[in-house]
């Protein structure tokens, strides 16, 4: 099983260990008590025979509700408590899971305990306790002792419920497996001024435990799949995260600011890694989702001056029946109080409501659109860490516009995938606008750049498609640094193209320059199908070119022109001008666009371009023009340096692919050179070259469909013309001579 997670190692950072530490703290508070288990029978229908949803709540102390009184069985006589499993597990009557409202039930889950809601979480639980009984030794002042007391393994409930009847499973789990209770205790009891690296060193040991063979990471991975296997694939599995523990600036005297910062950062990182593990399982087809609760606790964490939602640390233990106002067992420490449980419930309820709405929309979509389309498109977005913030916001905006544009122009199914260190399916192939928009909005940024994984998601989504046209639209903001890179990645893309995929690429290289930018451009152009690469300079351009790709993918035809320099290019049509030499002119017009790529053969450092930046007098950038088909465009080319020019013009066939590429190679360029050519659909393309700028053409090139240009030599026509003139003159002379000769004879 670890082999499936090996590439995941790169995702986990050193900070992640701190997050583990956090979880452990949640676990620090283990209540010491015992009991035999009671078996619950599932009731799937009510008295009227109406199907009711079934919910199972698993997990550790954060799911059990440790620190929130009253507990089930708390007020039983002492002699009975040792036999009451709910009491031994410290399952709170006010746990967050009991506050949830599930579609199909009229009240909160706590009302339906042991009927439709099965509460199996136990304080102090580790992943092993999902499959094996959990010892809960009981020793109270009453004198009752049972060191072998236990809580029945949590997966036992699935043996009692009919397979396939569970609708939801909720769970928090992980911290106790890392054995962080001692670390948390020491962080509280030991002064960081004596050893600032104390916590870090202790966490390094726990980190090894997390990643070792058969370690905690793999245990969590296996636990998620075990839940699916036991509950059934229909069950929605909700893995719930943890809040940051300490409120920055709060009154905590035993823990330093340095330690608080590490603990809080650890929480964030731990949640991120658990989220990635959940998302990884989702890519394998599991109906599993991560729920973040951290924002709900913002401003109200432990030691906050404003109504904290988390208990502070208490070292001494007290018996629940004799609790004073501020006296709590140490097991209550750093656990949510009642207000905290309400915030947990809000976060999970939001996710349940969101998923229920998406499910309803999906069911509606499936009912109204079960058939494939002639075009099926997968949009693959970059979700790497460098896209965080404004770039991701702009990408989502552009993606929404892409969906709009495609659906306006064509009957198609559209899917959405994204990638960071791995690939993810955000939306399966669909023609539901709402479904796709929501899927786009849920994409987050973080991690590395695994372009291969993004392409794999697209391949998986389209491999069984019967569509006539299978299209991938891939966006990236940089070089791949995970998975296949360089030529290996291009080879993989070529394999997909050979199998019938048409690939568009958008290079959103706002953060690159110099060699890195050139290499990234070359990579994306290599991945793209012929004529399918777009260079994007800013967020506004991203939306524009997404729209242009949407038009092409929907069947609109564009003439493709690539000019590798050193020249300036101007195209005018219907009152609009598109030029590379005038910063006031737009490179995006109603009839087409012009983009620029850095020339890998250039001796200049960088010619990245945007509309607010005046290009150099010597413009060695590669110009890419895309002009709407149906018009003959006059293209004017002027030399701005000495060198050679490569000019390529391409036309799409009925399938929308550039199978007719005409190439003009090694055209000599000087600062005086002026060239005229026409971009229009024709059997042949001509290029007229004025080498010295005197107004007359010195060389004419001609290229036929799919061919390389040749110089057109008209000299023989001149000779033929001269010969004809000479013959005519001779004929006239002979005629005159004969006439005169005849006349002279008669005289």
C-alpha positions in Angstrom: 0.0 0.0 0.0 2.9 2.4 0.7 3.9 2.2 -2.9 0.8 4.2 -3.8 2.0 6.9 -1.3 5.7 7.1 -2.1 5.4 10.2 -4.2 3.4 11.7 -1.4 6.6 12.1 0.7 7.5 15.3 -1.2 4.3 16.9 0.0 4.9 16.5 3.7 7.1 19.2 5.1 8.9 19.6 8.4 6.1 21.8 9.6 3.8 18.9 9.2 5.4 17.3 12.2 4.2 20.2 14.3 0.7 19.6 13.1 1.0 16.0 14.2 2.0 17.3 17.5 -1.1 19.4 17.6 -3.3 16.4 17.1 -1.4 14.6 19.8 -2.3 17.3 22.1 -5.9 16.8 21.4 -5.2 13.3 22.5 -3.2 14.2 25.6 -6.4 14.0 27.6 -7.2 10.4 27.9 -9.8 9.4 30.4 -9.0 6.3 32.4 -12.1 4.1 32.6 -13.4 0.6 31.4 -16.5 -1.4 30.2 -18.0 -4.1 28.0 -19.7 -3.0 24.8 -23.3 -2.9 24.1 -24.5 -3.9 20.6 -26.8 -1.6 18.7 -29.3 -2.8 16.0 -29.7 -0.6 13.0 -33.1 0.8 12.1 -33.1 1.7 8.5 -36.8 2.6 8.2 -39.2 4.2 10.6 -42.6 2.9 11.6 -44.1 4.1 8.4 -41.5 2.3 6.3 -39.8 5.5 5.3 -36.0 5.1 4.6 -34.0 7.1 7.0 -30.3 8.1 6.7 -27.7 6.3 8.9 -24.8 8.2 10.4 -21.7 6.6 12.1 -19.4 8.9 14.2 -15.9 7.4 14.7 -12.7 8.9 16.1 -10.7 10.2 19.0 -11.4 12.6 21.9 -12.2 15.5 19.6 -15.1 13.5 18.1 -16.1 12.0 21.4 -16.5 15.5 22.9 -13.9 15.2 25.7 -14.2 18.2 28.0 -17.9 18.9 27.3 -20.2 17.7 30.1 -22.5 15.9 30.6 -21.2 12.5 29.3 -23.5 9.7 28.6 -23.7 7.6 31.7 -22.0 10.2 33.9 -24.6 10.2 36.6 -25.0 6.4 36.9 -24.2 4.8 40.2 -20.5 4.0 40.4 -21.0 0.3 40.2 -22.7 0.6 36.9 -20.3 3.0 35.3 -17.7 0.3 34.9 -20.2 -1.5 32.7 -21.3 1.6 30.7 -19.2 1.9 27.5 -20.4 5.4 26.7 -19.1 6.6 30.0 -15.8 4.8 29.7 -15.3 6.4 26.2 -16.3 9.8 27.5 -18.8 10.3 24.8 -20.4 13.7 25.4 -24.1 14.4 25.2 -23.0 17.7 23.6 -20.6 16.4 21.0 -20.5 18.2 17.7 -21.5 15.2 15.8 -24.7 14.9 17.9 -25.6 18.5 16.8 -25.6 17.7 13.1 -28.8 17.8 11.1 -29.0 15.3 8.3 -31.4 15.6 5.3 -34.2 13.0 6.0 -34.2 13.5 9.7 -36.3 16.1 11.5 -34.0 16.7 14.6 -30.4 16.8 15.6 -28.6 13.4 15.5 -28.3 13.2 19.3 -32.1 12.6 19.4 -31.6 9.5 17.3 -28.7 7.9 19.2 -28.6 4.2 18.6 -31.4 4.5 16.2 -30.1 6.3 13.1 -27.0 7.8 14.7 -24.3 5.5 16.1 -21.7 7.2 18.3 -18.5 5.1 18.4 -15.8 7.7 19.0 -13.7 7.2 22.1 -11.3 9.5 24.0 -7.7 8.4 23.5 -8.4 6.3 20.5 -5.7 5.4 17.9 -6.2 3.9 14.4 -5.6 0.5 15.9 -8.8 0.9 18.0 -10.9 1.0 14.9 -10.2 -2.7 14.6 -9.1 -3.7 18.1 -10.6 -3.1 21.5 -9.4 -0.1 23.4 -8.3 -0.6 27.0 -9.8 1.9 29.4 -8.6 1.0 33.0 -11.0 2.2 35.7 -9.8 3.3 39.1 -12.0 5.6 41.1 -12.4 6.6 44.8 -15.3 4.1 45.0 -12.7 1.4 45.1 -13.9 -0.3 41.9 -10.9 -1.4 39.9 -10.7 -3.1 36.5 -7.4 -2.7 34.8 -8.6 -4.8 31.9 -11.7 -2.7 31.2 -12.1 -1.8 27.5 -14.2 -0.2 24.8 -15.2 -2.3 21.9 -13.4 -1.7 18.6 -15.2 1.0 16.6 -15.6 -0.9 13.4 -17.8 -3.4 15.3 -20.8 -1.1 14.4 -20.5 -2.0 10.8 -21.0 -5.7 11.6 -24.3 -4.7 13.3 -25.5 -2.5 10.4 -26.7 -3.9 7.1 -24.1 -3.4 4.5 -24.8 -0.4 2.2 -27.2 1.4 4.6 -24.7 3.9 6.0 -25.1 7.4 4.5 -22.4 9.3 6.4 -19.3 8.5 8.4 -17.6 11.3 10.4 -14.1 11.0 12.1 -11.2 12.8 13.6 -8.1 10.6 14.0 -4.3 10.6 14.0 -2.8 12.4 16.9 -2.7 9.6 19.5 -1.0 7.3 17.0 2.0 9.7 17.1 2.3 9.5 20.9 2.4 13.2 21.3 0.8 13.3 24.8 4.3 13.3 26.4 5.5 16.0 24.0 2.6 18.3 24.8 3.1 17.7 28.5 6.8 18.5 28.3 6.2 21.6 26.2 4.0 22.8 29.1 6.2 21.7 31.9 9.7 22.6 30.5 11.0 26.1 29.9 11.9 26.7 26.3 14.5 29.3 27.4 16.8 26.4 28.5 16.5 24.5 25.1 14.8 26.3 22.3 15.1 23.3 20.1 13.5 20.9 22.6 10.1 20.6 20.9 11.7 20.4 17.5 13.9 17.6 18.5 11.0 15.7 20.1 8.9 16.2 17.0 11.6 14.9 14.8 11.3 11.6 16.6 7.6 11.6 16.1 8.1 12.5 12.4 10.0 9.3 11.9 7.2 7.4 13.5 4.8 9.0 11.0 6.7 8.1 7.9 8.2 4.7 8.8 7.1 1.5 7.1 3.6 0.8 8.4 3.6 4.2 10.0 0.8 6.5 10.8 0.4 7.9 7.4 -0.2 4.5 5.9 -2.5 3.6 8.9 -4.7 6.6 8.1 -4.7 5.7 4.4 -5.7 2.1 5.2 -8.3 3.3 7.7 -10.1 5.4 5.1 -10.3 2.5 2.7 -11.4 0.2 5.4 -14.3 2.5 6.2 -15.3 2.6 2.6 -15.1 -1.2 2.4 -17.2 -1.7 5.5 -19.7 1.1 5.1 -20.1 0.7 1.4 -19.2 3.1 -1.5 -22.5 5.0 -1.1 -21.3 6.3 2.3 -20.0 9.9 2.4 -16.9 9.9 4.6 -16.1 13.2 6.3 -12.6 13.5 7.8 -12.6 16.5 10.1 -9.6 18.6 10.9 -8.5 20.4 14.1 -8.4 24.1 15.1 -5.2 26.0 16.0 -5.0 25.7 19.8 -3.6 29.0 21.1 -4.9 32.5 20.5 -1.9 34.6 19.6 -1.4 37.2 22.3 -3.5 35.3 24.8 -2.5 34.8 28.4 -0.5 31.6 28.5 2.5 31.8 30.9 3.7 28.3 30.8 4.2 28.1 27.0 6.4 30.5 25.2 5.4 32.6 22.2 8.0 30.5 20.2 6.2 27.3 21.2 2.8 28.8 20.6 3.8 29.8 17.1 5.1 26.3 16.3 2.0 24.6 17.7 -0.3 26.8 15.7 1.7 26.4 12.5 1.8 22.7 13.2 -2.0 22.6 13.2 -2.2 24.3 9.9 0.3 22.0 8.3 -1.2 18.9 9.8 -4.6 19.8 8.4 -3.1 20.5 5.0 -1.4 17.1 4.9 -4.5 15.2 6.1 -6.5 17.1 3.5 -4.0 16.1 0.8 -4.2 12.5 1.9 -8.0 12.6 1.7 -7.9 14.2 -1.7 -5.5 11.5 -2.8 -8.0 8.9 -1.7 -10.7 10.8 -3.6 -8.7 10.5 -6.8 -8.9 6.7 -6.3 -12.7 7.0 -6.5 -13.5 7.2 -2.8 -16.5 9.3 -1.6 -14.4 11.1 1.0 -14.0 14.8 1.9 -12.0 16.9 4.3 -13.6 19.4 6.6 -11.6 22.4 7.9 -12.8 23.9 11.2 -9.9 26.3 11.9 -11.6 29.5 10.7 -14.5 28.9 13.0 -12.2 29.2 16.0 -10.4 32.3 14.8 -10.2 34.9 17.7 -11.6 32.4 20.2 -8.8 29.9 20.7 -7.4 28.8 24.1 -6.3 31.7 26.3 -8.3 34.2 24.2 -9.5 37.3 26.0 -12.7 37.0 24.0 -14.9 34.0 24.9 -12.4 31.1 24.2 -13.8 28.0 22.5 -11.0 25.7 23.7 -10.2 24.7 27.3 -6.9 25.9 28.7 -4.3 23.5 30.1 -5.0 21.9 33.5 -2.5 19.5 35.0 -4.3 18.0 37.9 -7.1 15.4 37.6 -10.5 15.7 39.3 -13.4 13.5 39.6 -16.3 14.7 37.4 -18.9 14.5 40.2 -16.8 16.9 42.4 -15.9 19.5 39.8 -15.6 23.0 41.0 -16.1 26.0 38.7 -12.6 26.0 37.1 -11.4 22.6 38.0 -11.2 20.1 35.1 -9.4 16.9 34.5 -6.2 17.3 32.6 -7.9 15.3 29.8 -10.1 18.4 29.2 -7.0 20.5 28.3 -6.9 21.9 24.8 -10.2 20.4 23.8 -13.2 22.4 22.6 -15.7 23.5 25.1 -19.5 23.6 24.4 -19.1 26.7 22.2 -16.2 25.0 20.4 -18.4 22.0 19.7 -21.0 24.3 18.2 -18.4 25.7 15.8 -17.3 22.2 14.9 -20.9 21.3 14.1 -21.3 24.5 12.0 -18.2 23.6 9.8 -19.3 20.0 9.3 -22.9 21.0 8.7 -21.8 23.4 6.0 -20.0 20.6 4.2 -22.9 18.3 4.5 -25.2 20.9 3.1 -22.8 21.7 0.3 -22.4 18.0 -0.7 -26.2 17.5 -0.5 -26.7 20.4 -2.9 -24.1 19.2 -5.3 -25.5 15.7 -5.1 -29.0 17.0 -6.0 -27.5 19.0 -8.9 -25.5 15.9 -10.0 -28.6 13.8 -9.9 -30.5 16.4 -12.0 -27.6 16.6 -14.4 -27.5 12.8 -14.8 -31.2 12.7 -15.4 -31.2 15.4 -18.1 -27.9 14.6 -19.8 -26.9 11.0 -19.8 -25.5 10.9 -23.3 -22.0 11.7 -24.6 -21.3 14.6 -27.0 -19.2 14.9 -30.1 -16.8 17.1 -28.2 -15.6 16.3 -24.7 -13.1 18.7 -23.1 -11.1 18.5 -19.9 -9.7 21.7 -18.5 -6.6 21.1 -16.4 -5.7 23.9 -14.0 -2.5 24.6 -12.1 -3.1 24.3 -8.4 0.6 24.6 -7.3 1.6 26.8 -4.4 2.9 29.6 -6.7 -0.7 30.1 -7.9 -1.9 31.0 -4.4 -3.8 34.3 -4.0 -4.5 36.6 -7.0 -3.2 34.2 -9.7 -5.6 31.5 -8.5 -8.5 34.0 -8.2 -7.9 35.1 -11.7 -7.5 31.6 -13.0 -10.9 30.6 -11.5 -12.5 33.7 -13.1 -11.0 32.8 -16.5 -12.1 29.2 -16.1 -15.7 30.3 -15.4 -15.5 32.4 -18.6 -14.2 29.4 -20.5 -17.2 27.3 -19.4 -19.5 30.1 -20.5 -17.8 30.5 -23.9 -17.8 26.7 -24.6 -21.4 26.1 -23.7 -22.5 29.1 -25.8 -20.8 27.8 -28.9 -21.0 24.0 -28.8 -22.8 20.9 -27.6 -20.1 19.3 -25.4 -19.3 17.8 -22.1 -16.7 19.5 -20.0 -14.7 18.3 -17.0 -12.3 20.0 -14.7 -9.1 18.7 -13.2 -6.2 20.4 -11.4 -2.8 19.4 -10.0 -0.2 20.3 -7.5 2.1 17.5 -6.3 -0.7 15.2 -7.5 -3.6 15.3 -9.9 -7.2 15.7 -8.8 -10.6 15.5 -10.5 -12.6 18.6 -9.5 -15.6 17.9 -11.8 -16.3 14.8 -14.0 -17.5 15.3 -17.6 -20.7 17.2 -17.5 -22.8 19.9 -19.3 -24.1 21.3 -16.0 -22.9 24.9 -15.8 -23.7 25.1 -12.0 -21.9 21.9 -11.2 -18.8 23.0 -13.1 -18.8 26.5 -11.6 -18.9 25.1 -8.0 -16.2 22.6 -8.8 -13.9 25.4 -10.1 -14.6 27.5 -6.9 -13.5 24.6 -4.7 -9.9 24.4 -6.2 -7.1 25.4 -3.8 -3.5 26.2 -4.4 -0.6 24.5 -2.7 2.3 22.2 -3.3 4.5 21.5 -6.3 4.0 21.4 -10.0 3.2 17.9 -11.3 2.0 18.5 -14.9 2.1 14.8 -15.6 -0.4 14.2 -12.9 -2.7 16.8 -14.4 -2.5 15.2 -17.8 -3.1 11.7 -16.3 -6.4 13.0 -14.8 -7.4 14.3 -18.2 -6.4 11.0 -19.8 -8.4 9.0 -17.2 -11.5 11.2 -17.8 -11.4 10.9 -21.6 -9.9 7.4 -22.2 -13.4 5.8 -22.4 -14.9 8.7 -24.3 -16.6 8.0 -27.6 -16.5 11.7 -28.5 -15.3 12.6 -32.0 -13.1 15.3 -30.6 -11.3 14.8 -27.3 -9.7 18.0 -26.1 -7.4 18.9 -23.2 -6.8 22.5 -22.1 -3.7 22.6 -19.9 -2.6 25.6 -17.9 0.7 26.0 -16.0 2.6 28.9 -14.4 6.0 27.3 -14.4 8.2 24.3 -15.0 7.2 20.8 -13.8 9.2 19.9 -10.7 7.4 16.7 -9.7 6.5 13.6 -11.9 7.8 13.5 -15.4 9.7 16.6 -16.6 11.4 17.9 -19.7 11.5 15.6 -22.7 9.9 12.7 -20.8 6.8 14.9 -20.2 6.7 15.9 -23.8 7.0 12.2 -24.9 4.0 11.4 -22.6 2.0 14.3 -24.2 3.0 13.0 -27.7 1.6 9.6 -26.7 -1.7 11.2 -25.8 -1.8 13.1 -29.1 -1.1 9.9 -31.0 -4.1 8.4 -29.3 -6.4 11.2 -30.6 -6.2 13.8 -27.9 -5.9 17.5 -29.0 -4.0 19.5 -26.4 -4.0 23.2 -25.9 -1.6 24.8 -23.4 -1.5 28.2 -21.7 1.8 29.3 -20.3 1.0 31.8 -17.5 4.7 32.6 -16.8 4.2 35.8 -14.8 6.9 34.6 -12.3 9.6 33.5 -14.7 12.2 35.3 -16.8 15.4 34.5 -18.7 16.4 30.9 -19.3 13.6 29.5 -17.0 11.0 31.3 -19.0 12.4 30.1 -22.3 12.6 26.5 -21.0 9.0 26.7 -19.7 7.8 28.0 -23.0 9.6 25.3 -24.9 8.1 22.7 -22.6 4.5 23.9 -23.0 4.8 24.3 -26.7 6.2 20.7 -26.9 3.2 19.4 -24.9 0.7 21.3 -27.1 -0.7 20.0 -30.4 0.5 21.9 -33.5 -0.5 25.6 -33.1 -2.1 24.9 -29.7 0.3 26.8 -27.3 -0.7 30.3 -25.9 1.6 32.6 -24.1 -0.1 34.6 -21.3 1.4 37.7 -19.8 -1.2 38.8 -17.3 -4.5 37.9 -15.7 -6.6 39.8 -18.3 -4.9 37.9 -21.1 -5.6 34.7 -19.4 -9.3 35.2 -19.6 -9.0 36.5 -23.2 -7.1 33.4 -24.4 -9.3 31.0 -22.5 -12.1 32.5 -24.6 -10.1 32.1 -27.8 -9.4 28.5 -27.0 -13.0 28.0 -26.2 -13.9 29.3 -29.6 -11.5 27.0 -31.4 -12.5 24.0 -29.3 -16.1 24.8 -30.2 -15.3 24.8 -33.9 -14.3 28.3 -34.8 -11.3 28.4 -37.2 -8.2 30.6 -36.8 -5.2 31.1 -39.1 -2.0 30.5 -37.2 1.1 32.5 -37.9 4.5 32.1 -36.1 7.3 34.6 -37.0 10.7 34.0 -35.5 12.4 37.3 -35.9 14.2 39.8 -35.8 11.3 41.8 -37.3 8.3 44.0 -36.4 4.9 42.8 -37.5 1.7 44.8 -38.3 -1.7 43.6 -39.2 -4.6 46.0 -39.9 -8.2 45.1 -40.5 -11.6 47.0 -40.3 -10.1 50.0 -38.5 -8.1 48.0 -35.9 -4.4 47.6 -35.9 -2.3 44.8 -34.2 1.4 45.5 -34.1 4.5 44.5 -32.2 6.2 47.9 -32.6 3.7 50.4 -31.1 3.0 50.1 -27.4 -0.3 52.0 -27.8 -1.7 49.4 -30.2 -3.4 46.4 -28.8 -2.2 42.9 -29.3 -5.7 41.7 -28.8 -8.3 42.7 -31.4 -11.8 41.6 -32.5 -10.2 39.8 -35.4 -7.4 38.0 -33.5 -4.5 38.2 -31.2 -0.7 38.4 -31.1 1.4 36.9 -28.3 5.1 36.8 -27.8 7.6 34.2 -26.8 11.2 34.6 -25.8 13.6 33.5 -28.5 15.8 30.6 -27.3 18.4 31.6 -29.9 18.5 35.2 -28.9 21.6 36.8 -27.3 19.4 39.1 -25.4 18.4 38.3 -21.8 14.6 38.7 -21.9 11.9 40.1 -24.1 8.9 39.4 -22.0 6.2 41.8 -23.0 3.0 43.3 -21.8 0.8 46.1 -23.0 2.3 48.6 -20.6 6.0 47.9 -21.5 7.7 49.4 -24.5 9.6 46.8 -26.4 13.3 47.2 -27.4 14.2 48.8 -30.8 15.7 45.5 -31.7 12.7 43.2 -31.1 13.9 39.6 -31.3 10.8 38.0 -29.7 8.8 35.3 -31.5 5.5 36.6 -32.6 2.4 34.3 -32.6 -0.7 35.5 -34.5 -4.1 33.9 -34.5 -6.5 35.5 -37.0 -10.1 34.6 -37.5 -10.5 32.7 -40.7 -12.7 34.1 -43.5 -10.7 37.2 -44.3 -7.5 37.8 -46.3 -5.2 39.8 -43.9 -2.3 41.9 -45.3 0.7 41.3 -43.0 3.5 43.9 -43.1 6.9 42.8 -41.8 9.8 45.1 -41.3 13.4 44.1 -40.4 14.9 45.7 -37.2 18.2 43.9 -37.2 20.4 41.6 -39.2 19.5 37.8 -39.2 17.2 35.3 -40.6 13.4 34.8 -40.3 11.4 31.7 -40.0 7.7 32.2 -40.9 5.1 29.6 -40.5 1.4 29.9 -41.5 -1.1 27.2 -40.6 -4.8 26.4 -41.5 -7.1 24.1 -39.7 -9.0 21.2 -41.3 -12.6 20.2 -40.7 -11.5 18.5 -37.5 -10.1 21.7 -36.2 -6.4 20.6 -36.3 -3.5 22.4 -38.0 -2.7 19.8 -40.6 -1.7 22.4 -43.2 1.4 24.2 -42.0 3.4 26.1 -44.7 6.9 27.1 -43.7 9.3 29.8 -45.0 12.7 29.2 -43.5 15.9 31.3 -43.3 14.6 34.4 -45.0 17.4 36.9 -45.0 16.6 40.0 -42.9 18.3 43.4 -42.7 17.2 46.7 -41.1 16.0 47.8 -44.6 14.0 44.7 -45.4 10.3 45.0 -46.0 8.0 42.1 -46.6 4.4 41.8 -47.7 2.3 38.6 -47.4 -1.3 37.7 -47.1 -2.8 35.4 -44.4 -5.8 33.9 -46.0 -7.2 30.5 -47.1 -5.7 29.8 -50.5 -4.1 26.9 -52.4 -0.7 28.7 -52.2 0.8 31.4 -49.9 3.2 34.0 -51.3 5.7 36.2 -49.6 7.1 39.3 -51.4 10.5 40.5 -50.1 11.9 44.0 -50.7 15.5 43.4 -49.5 16.8 47.0 -49.7 13.6 49.0 -49.0 13.5 50.7 -52.4 9.9 49.9 -53.0 10.3 47.0 -55.4 10.3 43.3 -54.6 13.5 41.5 -55.1 12.5 37.9 -54.1 9.2 36.1 -54.2 8.6 33.0 -52.1 5.7 30.5 -52.6 4.6 27.7 -50.3 1.9 25.1 -51.2 -0.3 23.3 -48.7 1.8 21.4 -46.1 5.1 22.4 -47.8 8.2 24.4 -47.6 8.6 27.7 -49.5 10.6 28.0 -52.7 11.9 31.1 -54.5 9.7 31.8 -57.5 12.0 32.6 -60.6 10.3 34.6 -63.3 13.5 35.2 -65.4 12.4 32.6 -68.0 9.2 34.5 -68.6 11.2 37.7 -69.4 13.3 35.7 -71.9 10.2 34.2 -73.4 8.7 37.7 -73.7 11.8 39.0 -75.4 11.9 36.1 -77.8 8.3 36.7 -78.7 8.9 40.3 -79.3 12.0 39.5 -81.5 10.0 37.0 -83.5 7.3 39.5 -84.0 9.7 42.2 -85.1 11.3 39.7 -87.5 8.0 38.7 -88.9 7.0 42.3 -89.4 10.3 43.1 -91.1 9.9 40.1 -93.4 6.3 41.1 -94.2 7.4 44.7 -95.1 10.3 43.4 -97.2 8.1 41.1 -99.1 5.5 43.8 -99.7 8.1 46.2 -101.0 9.7 43.5 -103.2 6.4 42.7 -104.8 5.6 46.4 -105.4 9.0 47.0 -106.9 8.5 44.2 -109.5 5.3 45.6 -110.7 6.9 48.9 -111.2 
